[in-house]
Amino acid sequence: MAGIKKEVTFEIQDDVIQMLNHIKDKYDFDSKDKALRCILDYVATDGNWEEIFNVRRCIRCGSKTGWEM
């Protein structure tokens, strides 16, 4: 357990929860929280913020239902 963790509450869609659970299972993490922390660490250290936040990606528009495995 690296670093002090704080519990927070925020809203995400059901498909994102499914994605985090899939990551948890695939990489044998203890929780979906760990999966999210890995994603956030990537964004903080290696992610191209311009590409991440300035490109519009709508995976729930029209007939799309969100993340799919």
C-alpha positions in Angstrom: 0.0 0.0 0.0 2.0 3.0 -1.3 0.8 6.3 -0.1 -2.1 7.4 2.1 -5.4 6.9 0.4 -8.6 8.8 1.0 -12.1 7.6 0.3 -14.0 9.9 -2.2 -17.4 9.7 -3.8 -18.1 10.6 -7.4 -20.4 9.6 -10.2 -19.5 7.3 -13.1 -21.6 5.3 -15.5 -22.3 1.6 -15.0 -20.2 0.6 -18.0 -17.2 2.3 -16.5 -17.7 0.2 -13.3 -17.8 -2.9 -15.5 -14.6 -1.8 -17.2 -12.8 -1.3 -13.9 -14.0 -4.7 -12.7 -12.7 -6.2 -15.9 -9.3 -4.6 -15.4 -9.3 -5.8 -11.7 -10.0 -9.4 -12.8 -7.7 -9.4 -15.8 -4.7 -8.0 -13.8 -5.6 -9.7 -10.5 -5.9 -6.5 -8.6 -7.5 -6.5 -5.1 -10.1 -4.0 -6.1 -11.5 -1.8 -8.8 -10.1 1.1 -6.8 -6.6 -0.1 -7.7 -7.5 -0.3 -11.4 -8.7 3.4 -11.3 -5.5 4.4 -9.4 -3.4 2.8 -12.1 -5.3 4.7 -14.8 -4.9 8.0 -12.9 -1.2 7.4 -12.3 -0.8 6.9 -16.1 -2.7 10.1 -16.8 -0.5 12.0 -14.3 2.8 10.7 -15.5 2.6 9.5 -19.1 -0.6 10.7 -20.5 -0.8 13.4 -23.1 -3.2 15.7 -21.4 -3.9 17.7 -24.7 -4.9 14.4 -26.4 -6.8 13.1 -23.4 -8.8 16.2 -22.6 -9.1 18.1 -25.8 -10.3 15.2 -28.1 -14.0 14.7 -27.8 -14.9 11.0 -27.3 -18.5 10.2 -26.8 -19.0 6.5 -26.3 -22.6 6.9 -25.2 -24.0 9.0 -28.0 -26.5 7.7 -30.5 -26.7 3.9 -30.5 -23.6 3.4 -28.4 -24.0 2.1 -24.9 -20.5 2.8 -23.5 -17.5 0.7 -22.8 -17.7 -2.9 -24.2 -15.3 -5.7 -23.5 
